[in-house]
Structures are given as C-alpha cells and as structure tokens.
C-alpha cells in the first residue's frame, strides 16, 4: 500500500516569503500525485496534480510542485506567500495497485504572518 | 455546473444512535468516495462506489456502510455511533473510477458530533 508523509504539521511564513510544504511518498510504481488545499469549514480543492508528464507542475494561486523520483518527493512551493494562502494543505497519491485508491498525508497547516 | 453537495452540513447525535449522510456528485460523475477527517488521523478513506457497486473499502468496522443509487447519489450510514465517530465526513466525486489521474472533487463535508 502507498503511504504519504508530510513533514511538518504546522508551517509559518511571513507574508511575501517563500512557501515550502514537503511531501514524500512510497511507491513501487510510477505514482500519480496531487496537492489539495482546505480552507476553514470547506471541503478540499485541487491545487495541482502530477501525472507523469512534466516534472514541474504549475497549479492554481501561484503554487507549483516538482516531482523528484530519486527523492520520492513532491514538495509544494510558492515564491511569495499571501495572507489568503493560510489553510490546510494535503498531499495525496493515487495507487494503481489498489484500483487507484487515494491516500492522503496528514496535512500541513500553513500560517501566514503579516 | 453545480459542485458536490452534502447534506446535512452539521449533525449532532448521541452514542448508540445511527446516522445517514447524503452526497450528490457533480452531474455526470459516476464515482463517489467517502472519507473521514479527524484532527488526529487526518483523511482516511472509507469506501468508493461506482455504478452502484462498491469498488474499494478502507479499514473501518462494519458499522460503516454505504450505497450508491442509479442517479449516482450516495449515502453512508453509521450504526451504533461511538464518541470516536465524531469527525468531518467528506464526499468526493469523479467522472470515472479506476483512472489514476482522475481528479476527485470534494464536497464541503458533514460535520458529525457524537455526544
């Protein structure tokens, strides 16, 4: 089965600073990777997905993520944090060996300090 | 196109009761998945339905069950509620099932509190 690890359950950055949220996965086959964002009292919204095309994936709201097979990582970045980026971020992997069931990381709560 | 809708949004029950949650997927979507979200465990997969058939099931006790109707709407039922069942229950729909790159679209969730 797949597993997804998000290092750092809480990350704080200053407004305008770089955002880096870490995600590592375990997979014996090429995975499909996703980043979702959850704002308070809302469901999850897709930020971006990796499906074995370009290794650098651009998403909505200025976020992007880079797939690094050698490091089994899919870290999420944004050059300049905005107050509206404060939310919970989830990394997820789709596992073909289990009928493409989704496995989510435990989430990283991002705080943006003015 | 309307998004995934879940009803009710909030629910308070007592231990031992049962509860039924409803999910209406995006029009045209045939796959519905359910997740339980708690602060300690994060998002945990409950089950997935496609064309009225359960495709995948997570590691939850038999008190948790679900079904899908011919119009793709889905319900999940939890019987004999326990305090630990208090959580946000999220429903997600996708166009098809089994495609690894298929995007899941999430509803706002139903927040269940068990007293």
Contacts between the chains, C-beta under 8 A, distances in Angstrom:
chain1	res1	chain2	res2	distance
A	32	B	100	4.4
A	32	B	101	5.2
A	34	B	103	7.7
A	36	B	106	7.5
A	41	B	108	7.5
A	42	B	108	5.6
A	42	B	109	7.8
A	43	B	4	7.2
A	43	B	90	5.8
A	43	B	92	8.0
A	43	B	106	3.6
A	43	B	107	5.1
A	43	B	108	4.7
A	43	B	109	5.4
A	44	B	90	6.9
A	44	B	92	7.6
A	44	B	106	4.1
A	45	B	106	7.2
A	46	B	103	5.6
A	46	B	104	7.7
A	46	B	105	7.5
A	49	B	101	6.7
A	49	B	103	6.6
A	51	B	100	7.4
A	51	B	101	4.0
A	90	B	42	7.7
A	90	B	43	6.5
A	94	B	100	4.7
A	94	B	101	7.3
A	94	B	102	7.7
A	96	B	100	5.1
A	98	B	56	6.6
A	99	B	48	7.8
A	99	B	55	5.7
A	99	B	56	5.3
A	99	B	97	7.4
A	99	B	98	5.8
A	100	B	97	7.4
A	100	B	98	5.5
A	100	B	99	6.5
A	100	B	100	4.7
A	100	B	102	7.0
A	101	B	45	6.1
A	101	B	48	7.0
A	101	B	56	4.9
A	102	B	33	7.1
A	102	B	45	6.5
A	102	B	92	8.0
A	102	B	104	6.3
A	103	B	45	7.3
A	104	B	35	7.7
A	104	B	42	6.1
A	104	B	43	3.9
A	104	B	45	7.9
A	105	B	42	7.0
A	106	B	41	7.8
A	106	B	42	3.8
A	107	B	42	5.6
A	107	B	43	7.5
